[in-house]
Amino acid sequence: MSNSFAWLRKIEIIFIPTCLFLTLSFASAYSQKNTEKFKDNRGNGFFHTLNFSVNLNKGNEEYFKYQGDYRIDYNKNNFITYIVGNLEYKEGNNRLITNKGFAHFRFIYNKDKLIEPELFAQIDYNDFIFLKERYLAGAGLRFIITDTYTNDSLHRLSIESGVGAMYEYEKVDDIKKPVTKYIRSTNFLNIRYSFNKSFNFYAVAYYQPYINDFIDYRFLNENRVSFSITKHFAFFVNTILRYDNEPIRDLKKYDLELSNGITITF
């Protein structure tokens, strides 16, 4: 057994259960939506991914909810590019609870190199946090800290970090400051672990301060565990936490969400 395999076994025994505990205890997402979970190196060509879930609850609490996202990406030897979109709607007790969506584009150059320049753009809305519309665009560098395989290719651990800047235009339902135009720093740390292509763990954390006032910052964290059922279907559990140190109006500074569903890949 190689040293790298023994090292990854320690990661599996100690690190992964710890992360799973944290996943079920807290977790994440905000401003620039977390699209790190959509970054994929499946070779060259076009690929599609579809996630969809429906929830119906009757009784003391009655609501209907649907959520879905779709991605198309095109990979070549030296770059990755993809467009991903998401919609979420929830209605309960004769009132609207959730209505949000986004679309995101990203281009990553120098695929599988130690340093990867990237460009991105996004539009989104979220009625629940009074966000009428947001447009952002930016650029940055991502760094591969480690990308380790075992000799039998059953275990893989990859860790990436990134730094960049983005221009952000927001229009919100707020009398005091209905429109803002900021330049924010965007920084992330991304961890992926997979075993035998059937078990996958993923975690990412973002820190996005306004460069003229670091008290105005947003923190994002998302964790996901997925288990493959077949080649094209997988079950996942996802936790999301977003923290905004200066939210608009009387909103709380944090939101926490736990969800599960299926992924279809073709």
C-alpha positions, 0 to 999 in steps of 0.5 A, spaced: 500 500 500 503 506 497 504 512 502 499 516 498 493 511 499 495 510 507 494 518 507 487 518 504 485 512 508 486 517 514 483 522 511 477 518 510 477 515 517 478 522 520 476 528 516 470 525 512 466 523 518 468 530 521 465 534 515 459 530 515 457 532 522 459 539 520 454 538 514 448 536 518 450 541 524 450 548 520 452 550 512 451 555 506 450 561 500 449 568 498 451 574 493 455 570 488 451 564 488 455 558 489 457 555 482 463 551 485 459 545 485 458 545 478 465 545 476 466 538 473 472 535 469 469 529 465 473 530 459 472 534 453 465 535 449 458 537 451 455 535 458 448 536 461 446 536 469 439 536 471 437 537 478 429 537 480 425 536 487 418 537 489 415 537 496 408 537 498 406 537 505 399 537 508 396 537 515 398 543 520 403 546 515 401 546 508 406 548 502 408 546 495 415 547 493 419 545 487 426 547 485 431 545 479 437 547 476 440 545 469 447 546 467 450 545 460 458 545 459 463 545 454 470 542 456 476 542 451 483 540 453 485 547 456 479 550 458 472 549 462 466 553 460 459 552 463 452 556 464 448 554 469 441 556 471 436 555 478 429 556 480 426 555 486 418 556 488 415 555 495 407 557 496 404 555 503 398 557 507 395 561 501 402 566 501 408 566 497 414 563 501 420 563 496 421 565 489 428 566 487 432 564 481 439 565 477 443 564 471 451 564 471 456 563 466 463 561 467 470 560 463 476 557 466 482 557 462 489 553 463 484 547 465 488 542 470 494 547 471 496 549 478 494 556 476 487 557 472 485 564 470 477 565 470 471 570 468 464 569 470 458 573 470 451 572 473 444 575 474 439 573 479 433 575 484 430 573 490 423 576 493 424 573 500 430 577 501 427 583 497 432 582 492 429 585 485 435 584 481 442 583 481 447 583 476 455 581 477 461 580 473 468 579 475 475 575 474 480 572 478 485 566 479 484 559 482 489 555 485 490 547 485 493 546 492 492 538 492 489 533 487 491 526 489 489 520 487 490 513 490 494 508 485 487 504 484 484 510 483 478 509 488 480 515 492 481 522 490 482 528 494 482 535 491 483 542 494 482 549 491 482 556 493 481 562 489 481 570 489 478 575 485 474 581 484 467 583 481 462 588 480 456 588 483 449 592 481 443 590 486 436 593 486 432 592 492 426 593 495 428 598 500 427 606 501 433 608 504 438 605 499 434 602 493 440 601 488 447 599 490 453 599 485 459 595 489 466 592 487 467 586 492 473 581 493 471 574 492 475 569 495 473 561 496 476 555 499 473 548 495 474 541 498 472 535 494 473 527 496 470 521 492 470 514 493 469 509 487 465 514 483 459 512 488 460 517 494 462 524 493 463 529 498 464 537 497 464 543 501 466 550 499 466 557 503 466 564 500 468 570 503 466 577 499 467 583 503 466 590 499 473 593 498 471 600 501 468 597 507 470 590 510 465 591 515 460 590 509 461 582 508 458 576 506 460 569 508 457 563 504 458 555 506 455 549 502 456 542 503 454 536 499 454 529 500 451 524 494 451 517 493 450 514 486 444 509 485 446 508 477 451 511 472 446 517 471 442 517 477 445 520 484 441 521 491 444 528 495 443 531 501 445 538 501 446 544 507 446 551 505 448 557 510 449 564 508 451 570 512 450 577 510 453 582 516 449 588 513 443 585 511 437 590 508 431 592 512 430 588 518 432 581 515 436 576 519 444 576 518 443 568 516 439 563 513 440 556 514 437 550 509 437 543 509 435 539 502 435 532 499 434 530 492 436 526 486 441 528 480 440 526 473 447 526 469 447 525 461 
